[in-house]
Amino acid sequence: MQHKDVKKGNIHAIHNFEFTSKAERDSYIPSAEDINKVCLVLEPYCFYSLKSIEPIIWDILGKIEIRLEDYDVYSKEETLALLSAKSNSYNMSATEFSCGYTRGGKEVFGIEVDCGALPNNTQKIITIPNYNALYIYWIDTTKSYGRNPLTKWCLPLPYANAGSLSASVQVELTDTGKIIINTLTNRSTHTETKIVLNYTKG
């Protein structure tokens, strides 16, 4: 029966097939004549139209059906790793500050790294907070310092003074995100050490 032949007040169902479940629907082998016909699946209740028979595809009617195979699916751990990487790309933590100028056409940022006390004649290795291998880092020697409140020393780091204090503190940046500090003489003790790094992003 065609819609034009349905009399006023009569009920005409839109579906040609009725199945109790998707499994029952999928076990039905349609023919070419069934293309574009509609079926009703009772559980879950939904209408589908036959889109093709090679392969057999039933497209949902009136609702949005999300199929996982159409999307990239990530585990919880992978999602957290992606979010962390995204966060690091736009790191604006409380320790990061804008230096107010550009270098090579890119904005320069700074971060103050607390390196704690520096004992005599030793090496200290500090991990750069939120290190990003795509950033270009360098030491701001005008703002880095070590101090000892008892002796009132407050000197920029790294520094090289004449005589016995010559090159008593050496600071090196590695390409793995580390700050390596070497104190070379027994005159280099600091109870507080701050290394200020500047960097451009990318």
TORPA-4810 file (N, C-alpha, C, O; in nm, 3 decimals):
<nodes>
NODE_1_0.084_-0.119_0.000_0.000_0.000_0.000_0.088_0.124_0.000_0.189_0.129_0.070_M
NODE_2_0.050_0.225_-0.077_0.121_0.352_-0.084_0.056_0.451_0.012_-0.061_0.440_0.047_Q
NODE_3_0.136_0.550_0.055_0.083_0.652_0.146_-0.037_0.723_0.086_-0.130_0.760_0.159_H
NODE_4_-0.037_0.742_-0.044_-0.147_0.815_-0.109_-0.279_0.737_-0.103_-0.387_0.794_-0.120_K
NODE_5_-0.268_0.605_-0.077_-0.388_0.522_-0.071_-0.444_0.507_0.069_-0.550_0.447_0.088_D
NODE_6_-0.372_0.563_0.171_-0.419_0.551_0.309_-0.531_0.652_0.332_-0.514_0.772_0.307_V
NODE_7_-0.645_0.603_0.381_-0.760_0.691_0.404_-0.743_0.764_0.537_-0.672_0.718_0.627_K
NODE_8_-0.808_0.878_0.549_-0.802_0.959_0.669_-0.849_0.876_0.789_-0.952_0.809_0.784_K
NODE_9_-0.769_0.882_0.898_-0.804_0.809_1.019_-0.741_0.671_1.026_-0.739_0.611_1.134_G
NODE_10_-0.691_0.620_0.916_-0.626_0.490_0.918_-0.480_0.504_0.964_-0.418_0.609_0.947_N
NODE_11_-0.429_0.399_1.022_-0.290_0.399_1.069_-0.206_0.320_0.971_-0.239_0.207_0.934_I
NODE_12_-0.096_0.383_0.928_-0.007_0.316_0.834_0.134_0.320_0.891_0.196_0.427_0.899_H
NODE_13_0.186_0.204_0.932_0.321_0.199_0.991_0.425_0.232_0.886_0.407_0.204_0.767_A
NODE_14_0.536_0.295_0.931_0.638_0.335_0.835_0.735_0.221_0.805_0.810_0.228_0.708_I
NODE_15_0.734_0.115_0.888_0.835_0.012_0.870_0.782_-0.108_0.792_0.664_-0.141_0.797_H
NODE_16_0.875_-0.171_0.721_0.843_-0.290_0.644_0.880_-0.418_0.718_0.825_-0.525_0.691_N
NODE_17_0.974_-0.406_0.815_1.019_-0.523_0.891_1.014_-0.487_1.040_1.023_-0.370_1.078_F
NODE_18_1.000_-0.590_1.122_1.003_-0.569_1.267_1.088_-0.680_1.329_1.065_-0.798_1.306_E
NODE_19_1.187_-0.639_1.410_1.277_-0.733_1.475_1.278_-0.706_1.625_1.260_-0.592_1.668_F
NODE_20_1.299_-0.810_1.704_1.301_-0.792_1.850_1.433_-0.731_1.898_1.437_-0.666_2.003_T
NODE_21_1.539_-0.751_1.822_1.670_-0.700_1.864_1.756_-0.672_1.742_1.721_-0.710_1.630_S
NODE_22_1.869_-0.607_1.763_1.964_-0.583_1.654_2.022_-0.714_1.602_2.049_-0.729_1.483_K
NODE_23_2.041_-0.809_1.696_2.095_-0.938_1.654_2.001_-1.007_1.557_2.045_-1.067_1.458_A
NODE_24_1.871_-0.999_1.585_1.774_-1.060_1.494_1.773_-0.986_1.360_1.765_-1.049_1.255_E
NODE_25_1.783_-0.854_1.365_1.789_-0.776_1.241_1.910_-0.816_1.158_1.899_-0.834_1.037_R
NODE_26_2.026_-0.830_1.224_2.149_-0.860_1.153_2.153_-1.002_1.098_2.231_-1.033_1.008_D
NODE_27_2.068_-1.088_1.151_2.062_-1.225_1.099_1.974_-1.235_0.974_1.977_-1.335_0.903_S
NODE_28_1.896_-1.129_0.948_1.811_-1.125_0.828_1.899_-1.092_0.707_1.979_-0.999_0.713_Y
NODE_29_1.883_-1.166_0.598_1.959_-1.141_0.476_1.868_-1.067_0.377_1.782_-1.129_0.314_I
NODE_30_1.888_-0.935_0.363_1.801_-0.858_0.273_1.840_-0.877_0.127_1.951_-0.921_0.095_P
NODE_31_1.747_-0.842_0.038_1.773_-0.846_-0.106_1.782_-0.704_-0.159_1.758_-0.608_-0.086_S
NODE_32_1.817_-0.690_-0.287_1.829_-0.557_-0.348_1.697_-0.482_-0.341_1.697_-0.359_-0.332_A
NODE_33_1.584_-0.553_-0.345_1.452_-0.488_-0.339_1.425_-0.424_-0.203_1.337_-0.340_-0.190_E
NODE_34_1.503_-0.465_-0.100_1.480_-0.413_0.034_1.553_-0.281_0.060_1.528_-0.215_0.161_D
NODE_35_1.643_-0.242_-0.032_1.718_-0.118_-0.012_1.621_0.000_0.004_1.525_0.012_-0.072_I
NODE_36_1.648_0.084_0.101_1.568_0.202_0.138_1.442_0.167_0.217_1.367_0.257_0.254_N
NODE_37_1.416_0.039_0.244_1.303_0.002_0.328_1.341_0.020_0.474_1.459_0.026_0.509_K
NODE_38_1.239_0.030_0.559_1.259_0.063_0.700_1.225_-0.058_0.787_1.131_-0.132_0.761_V
NODE_39_1.305_-0.075_0.891_1.275_-0.179_0.990_1.264_-0.116_1.128_1.320_-0.010_1.155_C
NODE_40_1.190_-0.183_1.214_1.176_-0.141_1.353_1.243_-0.246_1.441_1.211_-0.365_1.434_L
NODE_41_1.337_-0.201_1.526_1.397_-0.288_1.627_1.334_-0.251_1.760_1.335_-0.135_1.801_V
NODE_42_1.277_-0.352_1.829_1.201_-0.325_1.951_1.290_-0.300_2.073_1.252_-0.224_2.163_L
NODE_43_1.406_-0.362_2.078_1.493_-0.345_2.194_1.640_-0.334_2.152_1.698_-0.435_2.112_E
NODE_44_1.702_-0.216_2.158_1.641_-0.088_2.197_1.552_-0.035_2.086_1.580_-0.057_1.968_P
NODE_45_1.446_0.035_2.123_1.342_0.076_2.028_1.398_0.182_1.933_1.434_0.292_1.974_Y
NODE_46_1.404_0.146_1.803_1.459_0.239_1.705_1.428_0.193_1.563_1.415_0.073_1.537_C
NODE_47_1.417_0.290_1.472_1.394_0.261_1.332_1.525_0.269_1.254_1.612_0.351_1.284_F
NODE_48_1.538_0.184_1.153_1.655_0.184_1.067_1.612_0.171_0.922_1.510_0.110_0.891_Y
NODE_49_1.691_0.232_0.834_1.666_0.219_0.690_1.783_0.143_0.628_1.899_0.167_0.661_S
NODE_50_1.749_0.051_0.537_1.854_-0.029_0.472_1.925_0.055_0.367_1.864_0.093_0.266_L
NODE_51_2.053_0.084_0.390_2.130_0.170_0.299_2.193_0.090_0.187_2.195_0.137_0.073_K
NODE_52_2.245_-0.027_0.216_2.307_-0.111_0.113_2.304_-0.256_0.157_2.279_-0.288_0.273_S
NODE_53_2.329_-0.344_0.061_2.333_-0.487_0.095_2.472_-0.546_0.075_2.496_-0.659_0.118_I
NODE_54_2.562_-0.473_0.012_2.701_-0.518_-0.004_2.797_-0.404_0.032_2.839_-0.331_-0.057_E
NODE_55_2.831_-0.388_0.158_2.789_-0.470_0.272_2.651_-0.430_0.321_2.594_-0.330_0.276_P
NODE_56_2.596_-0.509_0.413_2.465_-0.477_0.470_2.482_-0.363_0.571_2.552_-0.376_0.671_I
NODE_57_2.415_-0.251_0.542_2.424_-0.134_0.631_2.283_-0.085_0.661_2.207_-0.049_0.570_I
NODE_58_2.249_-0.084_0.790_2.123_-0.025_0.836_2.155_0.109_0.901_2.226_0.113_1.002_W
NODE_59_2.105_0.219_0.844_2.127_0.352_0.902_2.013_0.388_0.995_1.896_0.367_0.964_D
NODE_60_2.049_0.443_1.110_1.949_0.477_1.211_1.866_0.596_1.165_1.916_0.684_1.095_I
NODE_61_1.739_0.601_1.202_1.649_0.711_1.169_1.613_0.789_1.295_1.577_0.731_1.398_L
NODE_62_1.622_0.921_1.288_1.571_1.006_1.394_1.659_1.020_1.516_1.626_1.097_1.607_G
NODE_63_1.770_0.949_1.523_1.861_0.960_1.636_2.004_0.964_1.585_2.031_0.933_1.469_K
NODE_64_2.095_1.002_1.674_2.237_1.000_1.640_2.298_0.875_1.702_2.288_0.854_1.823_I
NODE_65_2.359_0.795_1.621_2.425_0.675_1.671_2.576_0.695_1.663_2.630_0.723_1.556_E
NODE_66_2.643_0.682_1.776_2.788_0.699_1.781_2.853_0.562_1.778_2.827_0.477_1.864_I
NODE_67_2.937_0.541_1.679_3.007_0.414_1.666_3.154_0.437_1.699_3.219_0.521_1.636_R
NODE_68_3.207_0.364_1.795_3.345_0.384_1.840_3.446_0.363_1.728_3.553_0.425_1.727_L
NODE_69_3.411_0.275_1.634_3.505_0.249_1.526_3.525_0.371_1.435_3.620_0.376_1.357_E
NODE_70_3.435_0.469_1.446_3.449_0.591_1.365_3.541_0.694_1.430_3.568_0.798_1.371_D
NODE_71_3.589_0.667_1.551_3.667_0.765_1.626_3.796_0.704_1.678_3.810_0.582_1.689_Y
NODE_72_3.892_0.793_1.710_4.012_0.749_1.780_3.977_0.735_1.928_3.927_0.830_1.989_D
NODE_73_4.002_0.620_1.985_3.966_0.593_2.124_4.095_0.582_2.206_4.186_0.508_2.169_V
NODE_74_4.101_0.657_2.317_4.220_0.658_2.401_4.189_0.602_2.539_4.078_0.618_2.590_Y
NODE_75_4.286_0.538_2.599_4.271_0.491_2.736_4.281_0.611_2.830_4.317_0.721_2.789_S
NODE_76_4.249_0.588_2.957_4.257_0.695_3.056_4.400_0.747_3.066_4.422_0.868_3.073_K
NODE_77_4.498_0.655_3.066_4.638_0.695_3.077_4.682_0.777_2.956_4.753_0.877_2.971_E
NODE_78_4.639_0.735_2.835_4.675_0.809_2.714_4.612_0.947_2.714_4.675_1.044_2.672_E
NODE_79_4.487_0.957_2.762_4.419_1.086_2.769_4.491_1.181_2.863_4.510_1.298_2.831_T
NODE_80_4.531_1.130_2.981_4.602_1.214_3.077_4.736_1.261_3.022_4.778_1.374_3.046_L
NODE_81_4.804_1.173_2.947_4.933_1.210_2.886_4.913_1.320_2.783_4.993_1.414_2.776_A
NODE_82_4.807_1.309_2.702_4.779_1.412_2.602_4.745_1.546_2.667_4.789_1.651_2.621_L
NODE_83_4.665_1.541_2.775_4.629_1.664_2.845_4.752_1.728_2.909_4.765_1.850_2.910_L
NODE_84_4.842_1.645_2.963_4.964_1.697_3.023_5.051_1.766_2.920_5.105_1.874_2.945_S
NODE_85_5.065_1.703_2.803_5.145_1.762_2.695_5.085_1.894_2.650_5.157_1.990_2.622_A
NODE_86_4.952_1.899_2.642_4.884_2.022_2.602_4.907_2.131_2.705_4.930_2.247_2.670_K
NODE_87_4.899_2.093_2.833_4.920_2.190_2.940_5.060_2.247_2.935_5.078_2.368_2.952_S
NODE_88_5.159_2.161_2.912_5.297_2.209_2.906_5.321_2.303_2.790_5.407_2.391_2.798_N
NODE_89_5.246_2.286_2.681_5.263_2.372_2.564_5.219_2.514_2.593_5.264_2.609_2.528_S
NODE_90_5.129_2.529_2.692_5.079_2.661_2.727_5.100_2.686_2.876_5.010_2.734_2.945_Y
NODE_91_5.220_2.653_2.923_5.249_2.664_3.065_5.251_2.808_3.111_5.340_2.885_3.075_N
NODE_92_5.151_2.846_3.190_5.149_2.980_3.249_5.133_2.965_3.399_5.044_3.024_3.460_M
NODE_93_5.221_2.884_3.461_5.215_2.857_3.603_5.258_2.981_3.681_5.301_3.081_3.623_S
NODE_94_5.245_2.972_3.812_5.278_3.086_3.897_5.426_3.121_3.889_5.464_3.233_3.920_A
NODE_95_5.510_3.025_3.848_5.654_3.052_3.845_5.700_3.108_3.711_5.812_3.156_3.700_T
NODE_96_5.615_3.102_3.610_5.653_3.153_3.478_5.614_3.299_3.466_5.507_3.340_3.511_E
NODE_97_5.702_3.378_3.404_5.670_3.519_3.385_5.717_3.563_3.247_5.808_3.503_3.188_F
NODE_98_5.655_3.666_3.196_5.695_3.722_3.069_5.808_3.822_3.092_5.801_3.905_3.183_S
NODE_99_5.910_3.814_3.008_6.026_3.905_3.024_6.003_4.040_2.957_6.080_4.134_2.979_C
NODE_100_5.900_4.050_2.876_5.867_4.179_2.815_5.944_4.212_2.689_5.943_4.327_2.646_G
NODE_101_6.010_4.114_2.630_6.079_4.140_2.504_6.079_4.012_2.421_6.041_3.906_2.469_Y
NODE_102_6.121_4.025_2.297_6.124_3.910_2.208_6.268_3.877_2.168_6.358_3.960_2.177_T
NODE_103_6.286_3.754_2.124_6.417_3.710_2.075_6.391_3.621_1.954_6.322_3.520_1.963_R
NODE_104_6.447_3.662_1.840_6.421_3.587_1.718_6.274_3.591_1.678_6.223_3.499_1.615_G
NODE_105_6.206_3.699_1.716_6.065_3.713_1.682_5.971_3.638_1.774_5.851_3.633_1.748_G
NODE_106_6.024_3.579_1.882_5.940_3.502_1.974_5.946_3.564_2.113_6.051_3.614_2.155_K
NODE_107_5.833_3.561_2.184_5.827_3.617_2.318_5.919_3.540_2.412_5.926_3.417_2.406_E
NODE_108_5.990_3.614_2.499_6.081_3.552_2.594_6.011_3.539_2.729_5.951_3.635_2.779_V
NODE_109_6.019_3.420_2.788_5.963_3.394_2.920_6.076_3.365_3.017_6.190_3.337_2.977_F
NODE_110_6.044_3.371_3.146_6.143_3.340_3.247_6.084_3.252_3.355_5.963_3.250_3.376_G
NODE_111_6.171_3.180_3.424_6.129_3.098_3.537_6.242_3.098_3.639_6.359_3.083_3.603_I
NODE_112_6.208_3.116_3.766_6.307_3.115_3.873_6.308_2.976_3.936_6.207_2.930_3.988_E
NODE_113_6.423_2.911_3.930_6.436_2.775_3.982_6.508_2.779_4.116_6.622_2.824_4.126_V
NODE_114_6.440_2.730_4.219_6.499_2.725_4.352_6.590_2.603_4.361_6.543_2.490_4.354_D
NODE_115_6.719_2.627_4.376_6.816_2.517_4.381_6.863_2.486_4.522_6.951_2.402_4.541_C
NODE_116_6.804_2.552_4.621_6.839_2.523_4.760_6.979_2.564_4.796_7.037_2.654_4.735_G
NODE_117_7.033_2.497_4.897_7.169_2.530_4.945_7.274_2.465_4.856_7.250_2.360_4.796_A
NODE_118_7.390_2.529_4.847_7.504_2.475_4.772_7.617_2.446_4.869_7.683_2.539_4.917_L
NODE_119_7.640_2.320_4.900_7.754_2.286_4.988_7.886_2.313_4.917_7.890_2.338_4.797_P
NODE_120_7.994_2.308_4.993_8.129_2.323_4.936_8.167_2.202_4.852_8.128_2.089_4.883_N
NODE_121_8.243_2.227_4.747_8.305_2.120_4.668_8.210_2.005_4.635_8.236_1.890_4.672_N
NODE_122_8.102_2.034_4.566_8.005_1.929_4.534_7.936_1.960_4.402_7.956_2.065_4.342_T
NODE_123_7.854_1.865_4.358_7.775_1.884_4.237_7.628_1.865_4.272_7.591_1.775_4.348_Q
NODE_124_7.544_1.951_4.215_7.400_1.942_4.237_7.330_1.942_4.102_7.362_2.022_4.015_K
NODE_125_7.234_1.850_4.086_7.160_1.841_3.959_7.013_1.869_3.988_6.951_1.801_4.070_I
NODE_126_6.958_1.968_3.920_6.820_2.011_3.939_6.743_1.989_3.810_6.793_2.021_3.702_I
NODE_127_6.622_1.936_3.820_6.536_1.920_3.702_6.461_2.051_3.676_6.401_2.107_3.767_T
NODE_128_6.465_2.099_3.553_6.395_2.223_3.517_6.244_2.197_3.524_6.195_2.106_3.457_I
NODE_129_6.169_2.274_3.602_6.025_2.253_3.613_5.956_2.269_3.477_5.986_2.360_3.401_P
NODE_130_5.863_2.178_3.449_5.786_2.182_3.323_5.875_2.192_3.200_5.843_2.262_3.104_N
NODE_131_5.987_2.122_3.203_6.081_2.128_3.091_6.015_2.083_2.961_5.941_1.984_2.959_Y
NODE_132_6.042_2.155_2.854_5.990_2.121_2.722_6.106_2.121_2.623_6.173_2.222_2.605_N
NODE_133_6.130_2.006_2.560_6.245_1.991_2.470_6.237_2.082_2.348_6.338_2.104_2.281_A
NODE_134_6.119_2.136_2.319_6.104_2.225_2.204_6.139_2.369_2.237_6.153_2.452_2.147_L
NODE_135_6.153_2.401_2.366_6.187_2.536_2.407_6.339_2.557_2.394_6.416_2.461_2.397_Y
NODE_136_6.379_2.683_2.380_6.522_2.719_2.378_6.552_2.793_2.509_6.500_2.902_2.533_I
NODE_137_6.636_2.732_2.593_6.666_2.785_2.726_6.806_2.848_2.732_6.897_2.808_2.659_Y
NODE_138_6.820_2.947_2.821_6.951_2.999_2.856_6.943_3.060_2.997_6.835_3.091_3.046_W
NODE_139_7.060_3.075_3.060_7.065_3.127_3.197_7.068_3.278_3.194_7.145_3.339_3.120_I
NODE_140_6.982_3.339_3.275_6.986_3.485_3.293_7.083_3.513_3.407_7.045_3.509_3.525_D
NODE_141_7.207_3.542_3.372_7.311_3.561_3.474_7.292_3.691_3.553_7.350_3.708_3.660_T
NODE_142_7.212_3.782_3.499_7.190_3.908_3.571_7.092_3.893_3.686_7.086_3.978_3.775_T
NODE_143_7.013_3.784_3.685_6.912_3.765_3.790_6.938_3.641_3.876_6.881_3.629_3.984_K
NODE_144_7.022_3.550_3.830_7.054_3.431_3.909_7.150_3.469_4.022_7.238_3.554_4.004_S
NODE_145_7.133_3.408_4.137_7.219_3.446_4.249_7.228_3.336_4.354_7.146_3.245_4.360_Y
NODE_146_7.330_3.347_4.436_7.345_3.265_4.555_7.377_3.357_4.671_7.447_3.457_4.654_G
NODE_147_7.325_3.323_4.789_7.353_3.412_4.902_7.366_3.331_5.032_7.315_3.220_5.044_R
NODE_148_7.434_3.390_5.123_7.452_3.334_5.257_7.425_3.446_5.357_7.507_3.538_5.371_N
NODE_149_7.310_3.440_5.427_7.274_3.550_5.518_7.378_3.577_5.626_7.391_3.690_5.674_P
NODE_150_7.453_3.474_5.665_7.552_3.494_5.770_7.670_3.577_5.722_7.718_3.665_5.794_L
NODE_151_7.717_3.549_5.602_7.832_3.622_5.549_7.790_3.740_5.462_7.874_3.819_5.417_T
NODE_152_7.659_3.752_5.439_7.602_3.859_5.356_7.642_3.848_5.209_7.627_3.943_5.133_K
NODE_153_7.693_3.730_5.169_7.724_3.713_5.027_7.595_3.709_4.947_7.497_3.647_4.989_W
NODE_154_7.593_3.774_4.837_7.481_3.766_4.743_7.539_3.794_4.605_7.544_3.909_4.561_C
NODE_155_7.581_3.689_4.539_7.655_3.703_4.413_7.578_3.640_4.299_7.509_3.540_4.317_L
NODE_156_7.591_3.697_4.180_7.525_3.636_4.063_7.588_3.501_4.030_7.707_3.481_4.053_P
NODE_157_7.508_3.411_3.976_7.557_3.278_3.937_7.530_3.257_3.789_7.426_3.300_3.740_L
NODE_158_7.621_3.192_3.714_7.755_3.157_3.761_7.844_3.281_3.769_7.818_3.379_3.699_P
NODE_159_7.945_3.277_3.850_8.034_3.393_3.858_8.179_3.350_3.858_8.212_3.235_3.887_Y
NODE_160_8.264_3.443_3.825_8.409_3.418_3.822_8.478_3.543_3.873_8.490_3.643_3.802_A
NODE_161_8.522_3.536_3.996_8.592_3.650_4.055_8.742_3.625_4.054_8.788_3.513_4.031_N
NODE_162_8.814_3.728_4.080_8.961_3.715_4.080_9.009_3.635_4.201_8.935_3.618_4.298_A
NODE_163_9.129_3.589_4.195_9.193_3.522_4.308_9.130_3.389_4.343_9.095_3.309_4.257_G
NODE_164_9.115_3.368_4.475_9.072_3.237_4.525_8.926_3.206_4.491_8.885_3.090_4.499_S
NODE_165_8.848_3.308_4.454_8.708_3.285_4.421_8.687_3.261_4.272_8.573_3.250_4.227_L
NODE_166_8.795_3.253_4.196_8.783_3.241_4.051_8.703_3.117_4.013_8.738_3.004_4.050_S
NODE_167_8.596_3.140_3.939_8.513_3.032_3.887_8.471_2.933_3.995_8.474_2.812_3.973_A
NODE_168_8.433_2.984_4.114_8.401_2.895_4.224_8.265_2.827_4.208_8.239_2.726_4.273_S
NODE_169_8.180_2.880_4.122_8.051_2.815_4.094_8.033_2.810_3.943_8.043_2.911_3.875_V
NODE_170_8.006_2.690_3.892_7.980_2.674_3.749_7.839_2.615_3.731_7.800_2.522_3.802_Q
NODE_171_7.766_2.670_3.636_7.629_2.624_3.609_7.619_2.584_3.463_7.664_2.656_3.374_V
NODE_172_7.558_2.468_3.440_7.545_2.416_3.303_7.402_2.369_3.281_7.340_2.311_3.369_E
NODE_173_7.349_2.396_3.160_7.219_2.343_3.120_7.241_2.225_3.028_7.328_2.229_2.941_L
NODE_174_7.162_2.119_3.046_7.172_2.003_2.957_7.052_2.001_2.863_6.952_2.069_2.887_T
NODE_175_7.063_1.923_2.754_6.952_1.913_2.660_6.849_1.810_2.705_6.759_1.774_2.629_D
NODE_176_6.862_1.763_2.829_6.763_1.671_2.885_6.685_1.737_2.998_6.615_1.669_3.074_T
NODE_177_6.697_1.869_3.009_6.617_1.942_3.107_6.676_1.946_3.247_6.602_1.950_3.345_G
NODE_178_6.807_1.946_3.257_6.873_1.949_3.388_6.960_2.073_3.402_7.015_2.124_3.305_K
NODE_179_6.970_2.121_3.526_7.066_2.225_3.562_7.173_2.157_3.646_7.143_2.100_3.751_I
NODE_180_7.298_2.163_3.602_7.409_2.102_3.676_7.491_2.215_3.738_7.543_2.301_3.668_I
NODE_181_7.503_2.212_3.871_7.579_2.314_3.943_7.699_2.248_4.009_7.683_2.151_4.084_I
NODE_182_7.816_2.299_3.982_7.940_2.250_4.044_7.999_2.361_4.130_8.022_2.472_4.082_N
NODE_183_8.023_2.332_4.257_8.096_2.425_4.343_8.238_2.373_4.355_8.261_2.258_4.394_T
NODE_184_8.333_2.458_4.322_8.470_2.409_4.304_8.564_2.443_4.417_8.672_2.383_4.427_L
NODE_185_8.527_2.538_4.505_8.617_2.573_4.615_8.540_2.576_4.745_8.416_2.572_4.744_T
NODE_186_8.610_2.582_4.856_8.542_2.587_4.985_8.495_2.728_5.020_8.456_2.754_5.134_N
NODE_187_8.499_2.817_4.923_8.449_2.954_4.944_8.313_2.973_4.878_8.266_3.086_4.866_R
NODE_188_8.249_2.863_4.835_8.130_2.877_4.751_7.999_2.845_4.824_7.894_2.836_4.759_S
NODE_189_8.001_2.829_4.955_7.880_2.789_5.027_7.771_2.896_5.018_7.795_3.014_5.046_T
NODE_190_7.650_2.852_4.977_7.533_2.940_4.976_7.419_2.865_5.043_7.399_2.747_5.016_H
NODE_191_7.345_2.931_5.127_7.229_2.867_5.190_7.104_2.881_5.103_7.004_2.812_5.125_T
NODE_192_7.111_2.969_5.007_6.997_2.990_4.916_7.052_3.014_4.776_7.141_3.097_4.758_E
NODE_193_6.999_2.942_4.678_7.044_2.957_4.540_6.925_2.966_4.446_6.834_2.884_4.453_T
NODE_194_6.925_3.064_4.359_6.819_3.081_4.260_6.883_3.091_4.122_6.969_3.175_4.098_K
NODE_195_6.840_3.004_4.032_6.882_3.013_3.893_6.763_3.061_3.811_6.658_2.997_3.811_I
NODE_196_6.778_3.172_3.742_6.671_3.225_3.658_6.700_3.185_3.514_6.805_3.217_3.459_V
NODE_197_6.604_3.114_3.453_6.617_3.073_3.314_6.527_3.158_3.227_6.415_3.192_3.266_L
NODE_198_6.576_3.192_3.111_6.493_3.254_3.007_6.474_3.153_2.897_6.559_3.065_2.879_N
NODE_199_6.365_3.163_2.823_6.340_3.069_2.713_6.236_3.123_2.617_6.152_3.206_2.652_Y
NODE_200_6.244_3.073_2.496_6.139_3.096_2.396_6.072_2.964_2.369_6.134_2.858_2.381_T
NODE_201_5.946_2.969_2.332_5.868_2.845_2.313_5.872_2.804_2.165_5.801_2.859_2.081_K
NODE_202_5.955_2.706_2.136_5.964_2.653_2.000_6.065_2.728_1.916_6.083_2.695_1.799_G
</nodes>
